[in-house]
Amino acid sequence: MRIASRSYIDNLSYGLALASNDLQRLSLQLSSAKKLTKPSDNPVDAGSIIRSHAALEAVVNQQRTIEAGLRIARAADGGLDDIGSALRQVKTLVLRANTTTVTEEGRMATANEIRVIASKIQDDANKQVGGRYLFAGYSDRTTPFVQQLVGGNITYEGDSGEQKVSVAPERTAPVTMPGDYLLNFINDDGERAVPTVDKDVFDLLEETAQCIEQGNLGQLADLGDEVETLRDHAVQCRAMLGAYVQRLEGAQNAAKDQELQTRKLLSEVEDVDIAQAILQLKRLELSYQSALMAVGQVAQLPTLFEVVYR
């Protein structure tokens, strides 16, 4: 009988230990708001959680990359808008100067104004974001449009590459365009973006300014048409860039949806139901306290040996 009583008490103690472990597990779950306190709690779910966290980190990094690309593309869009407006202004000046009533002083002032606009276009074409030039191609750490000390001509120091960002695994999207394409410089293949105009924007504007100074109205009309052609090209470039921005925004929305779904799946596996865990904890606390009282009462009962030999 003594052995049987001891076995009974040992079983009760073992049950109390299990209940204590459950209480500890629930307490840890409530304090951390996570179902698993250690991988051995559920190895299958632990593996799923690790994979979900990796997927979540990847999609968050993808969003950062896309957001950086959008900043570049939107800044480039602003630069293209300014360049297009500047070329439209030059076209207006050409029309104004292409009359016989303009005085020599007026022609000189108009020519100087066109040169100022050319300098403004150079500044816009050398625009940068975060120390990276927008219209330099792959050579985005190099100033793309540089005025030479001898002769004063502006040359293109970038390349014909197209800057891109990753929008999905094994998928990229352009975020800007090279300056040689934008301003009609000869590219790496020896060609111009607008083959009907055999000059870049800066050479064309300088030639136009000189033509106005000289009063060569016959040639000025042709130059004005070329200015308009390059302006139309700048507008088309901006439309292309707008399509790039739309593609990036679509990729950004898709990445946000993917993040939302990943977080939802991760929450289902990883996060604990607080309300349910609290109710379960309260039930375990009551059961544990009742078991403690039962064990205490059983431990105080006399054994058969003590009853016989009392």
C-alpha positions in Angstrom: 0.0 0.0 0.0 2.9 2.4 0.7 4.2 1.7 -2.8 0.8 2.2 -4.3 0.4 5.5 -2.5 3.8 6.7 -3.6 3.1 5.8 -7.2 -0.2 7.7 -7.0 1.6 10.8 -5.6 4.3 10.5 -8.3 1.7 10.4 -11.0 0.1 13.5 -9.5 3.4 15.2 -9.3 4.1 14.3 -13.0 0.8 15.8 -14.0 1.5 18.9 -12.0 4.9 19.2 -13.8 3.1 19.0 -17.2 0.5 21.5 -16.2 3.3 23.8 -15.0 5.1 23.5 -18.4 1.8 24.4 -20.1 1.4 27.4 -17.9 4.9 28.5 -18.7 4.4 28.0 -22.4 1.2 30.0 -22.5 2.8 32.8 -20.4 5.7 33.0 -22.9 3.3 33.0 -25.8 1.3 35.9 -24.3 4.4 37.9 -23.5 5.9 37.4 -27.0 2.6 37.2 -28.9 4.1 34.3 -30.8 2.9 30.7 -30.9 6.3 29.1 -30.9 8.7 29.8 -28.0 11.3 27.5 -29.5 11.7 25.5 -32.8 11.0 22.2 -31.0 7.5 23.3 -30.1 6.5 22.6 -33.8 9.3 21.9 -36.2 7.0 22.0 -39.2 5.6 25.4 -38.4 9.1 26.6 -37.4 10.3 25.8 -40.9 7.3 27.6 -42.5 8.0 30.6 -40.3 11.6 30.8 -41.4 10.6 30.6 -45.1 7.9 33.2 -44.7 10.3 35.6 -43.0 12.8 35.1 -45.9 10.0 35.8 -48.4 8.9 38.9 -46.5 12.4 40.3 -46.3 12.8 39.8 -50.1 9.5 41.5 -51.0 10.3 44.4 -48.6 13.8 44.9 -50.2 12.1 44.7 -53.6 9.8 47.6 -52.6 12.8 49.7 -51.5 14.4 49.1 -54.9 11.3 50.1 -56.7 10.8 53.2 -54.6 14.4 54.2 -55.3 13.7 53.7 -59.0 10.5 55.8 -58.8 12.4 58.7 -57.2 14.9 58.6 -60.1 12.2 58.3 -62.8 10.1 61.1 -61.3 13.1 63.4 -61.0 13.9 62.6 -64.6 10.4 63.4 -65.6 10.8 66.9 -64.0 14.0 67.4 -66.0 12.4 66.4 -69.2 9.5 68.8 -68.6 11.9 71.7 -68.1 13.9 70.8 -71.3 10.7 70.6 -73.4 9.5 73.9 -72.0 12.9 75.5 -72.8 12.9 74.3 -76.4 9.4 75.6 -76.8 10.6 79.0 -75.5 13.4 78.9 -78.1 10.9 78.2 -80.9 9.0 81.3 -79.8 12.1 83.4 -79.8 13.0 82.2 -83.3 9.5 83.1 -84.6 9.9 86.6 -83.0 13.3 87.1 -84.5 12.4 85.9 -87.9 10.9 89.3 -89.0 12.5 92.3 -90.7 11.2 94.7 -88.1 13.6 93.4 -85.3 16.4 95.8 -84.6 20.0 94.7 -84.3 19.9 95.2 -80.6 16.8 93.1 -80.4 18.5 90.3 -82.4 21.6 90.4 -80.1 19.3 90.2 -77.0 17.4 87.3 -78.5 20.6 85.4 -79.3 21.9 85.9 -75.8 18.6 84.7 -74.4 18.8 81.5 -76.5 22.3 80.9 -75.1 21.0 81.4 -71.6 18.3 78.8 -72.3 21.0 76.4 -73.6 22.8 76.8 -70.3 19.6 76.0 -68.5 19.0 72.9 -70.6 22.6 71.8 -69.7 21.8 72.2 -66.0 18.6 70.2 -66.4 20.4 67.5 -68.4 23.0 67.3 -65.6 20.4 66.8 -62.9 21.2 64.2 -60.3 19.6 62.4 -57.4 21.6 61.1 -54.5 24.9 61.9 -56.3 23.9 59.9 -59.4 23.3 61.7 -62.8 19.9 60.9 -64.4 20.9 61.2 -68.0 24.5 59.8 -68.1 23.5 56.2 -68.9 25.5 53.6 -66.9 28.2 56.3 -66.2 25.9 57.9 -63.6 28.8 59.1 -61.5 30.2 61.2 -64.3 28.9 64.6 -65.3 27.3 63.9 -68.7 27.3 67.3 -70.4 30.5 69.2 -70.1 31.4 72.5 -71.8 34.9 72.4 -73.2 37.4 75.1 -72.4 38.5 75.4 -76.0 35.8 76.3 -78.4 33.0 76.2 -75.7 31.3 73.3 -77.3 29.2 71.0 -75.0 30.1 67.3 -75.2 28.5 64.2 -73.9 30.7 62.3 -71.4 28.1 59.5 -70.5 27.3 56.4 -72.5 24.3 54.9 -74.3 23.3 52.6 -71.4 19.8 52.7 -69.9 19.5 52.7 -66.2 17.2 50.0 -64.8 16.0 48.6 -61.5 14.8 45.2 -60.5 11.0 45.0 -60.2 10.7 41.2 -59.7 12.9 38.2 -59.8 14.7 38.2 -63.2 12.7 41.3 -64.3 14.0 44.8 -64.7 12.4 48.1 -65.8 14.1 51.3 -67.1 14.0 54.4 -64.9 15.5 57.0 -67.2 17.2 57.3 -70.6 20.8 58.2 -71.8 21.6 61.8 -72.5 22.9 61.1 -76.0 19.4 59.7 -77.0 17.6 62.6 -75.2 19.6 65.5 -76.7 20.4 63.9 -80.1 24.1 63.3 -79.6 25.8 60.5 -81.7 25.4 57.3 -79.7 27.8 54.4 -79.3 26.6 53.0 -82.6 27.3 56.2 -84.5 23.7 57.2 -84.9 21.4 60.0 -83.7 18.0 59.5 -82.1 16.5 62.0 -84.6 18.2 61.2 -87.9 16.5 64.1 -89.7 18.5 66.6 -87.5 22.2 66.2 -87.8 23.1 68.3 -84.8 22.7 67.9 -81.0 20.5 70.3 -79.1 23.4 72.5 -77.9 25.0 72.9 -81.4 21.6 73.6 -82.9 20.9 76.3 -80.3 24.3 77.9 -80.8 23.9 77.9 -84.6 20.4 79.4 -84.2 21.8 82.2 -81.9 24.5 83.0 -84.5 22.0 83.0 -87.3 19.9 85.5 -85.4 22.9 87.7 -84.7 23.7 87.7 -88.4 20.2 88.4 -89.5 20.1 85.3 -91.8 16.3 84.9 -91.9 16.3 82.4 -94.7 18.3 79.9 -92.7 16.6 80.8 -89.4 13.3 79.3 -90.6 14.9 75.9 -91.2 16.7 76.0 -87.8 13.4 76.8 -86.1 11.9 73.7 -87.7 14.8 71.6 -86.4 14.3 73.1 -82.9 10.6 72.1 -83.1 11.6 68.6 -84.2 13.9 68.1 -81.2 11.3 69.6 -78.9 8.8 66.9 -80.2 11.5 64.3 -79.5 11.9 65.6 -75.9 8.1 65.3 -75.5 8.2 61.8 -76.8 11.0 61.0 -74.4 8.9 62.3 -71.5 6.0 60.1 -72.7 8.3 57.1 -72.6 9.4 58.0 -69.1 5.8 58.2 -68.1 5.3 54.7 -69.2 8.3 53.6 -67.2 6.8 55.3 -64.1 3.5 53.5 -64.6 5.2 50.2 -64.9 7.2 50.9 -61.7 4.0 51.9 -59.9 2.3 48.7 -61.0 5.2 46.7 -59.8 5.1 48.6 -56.5 1.4 47.8 -56.0 2.0 44.2 -56.8 4.9 44.0 -54.3 2.7 45.7 -51.6 -0.1 43.1 -52.2 2.5 40.3 -52.0 3.8 41.7 -48.7 0.3 41.9 -47.3 -0.4 38.3 -48.2 3.0 37.1 -46.8 2.3 38.9 -43.5 -1.1 37.4 -43.4 0.2 33.8 -43.9 3.0 34.5 -41.4 0.6 35.8 -38.8 -1.6 32.6 -39.2 1.4 30.4 -38.4 3.4 32.6 -36.0 1.1 34.9 -34.1 -0.9 33.7 -31.1 -4.6 34.4 -30.6 -4.4 36.6 -27.5 -8.0 36.2 -26.3 -7.9 32.4 -26.8 -4.6 32.1 -25.0 -5.8 34.2 -22.0 -8.9 32.0 -21.6 -6.8 28.8 -21.9 -4.3 30.3 -19.4 -7.1 31.0 -16.9 -8.4 27.4 -17.3 -5.0 26.0 -16.7 -4.4 28.2 -13.7 -7.7 26.9 -12.1 -6.8 23.3 -12.9 -3.3 23.7 -11.6 -4.5 25.2 -8.3 -7.1 22.4 -7.9 -4.4 19.8 -8.6 -2.1 21.4 -6.1 -4.8 21.2 -3.4 -5.6 17.6 -4.3 -1.9 16.6 -4.0 -1.6 18.4 -0.7 -4.6 16.6 0.7 -3.5 13.2 -0.6 -0.1 13.7 0.9 -1.6 14.2 4.3 -3.6 11.0 4.3 -2.2 8.1 6.4 -1.0 5.0 4.6 -2.3 1.5 5.4 0.9 0.7 7.3 0.3 3.7 9.5 -3.3 2.7 10.1 -2.5 -0.9 11.0 0.4 0.0 13.4 -1.1 3.2 14.9 
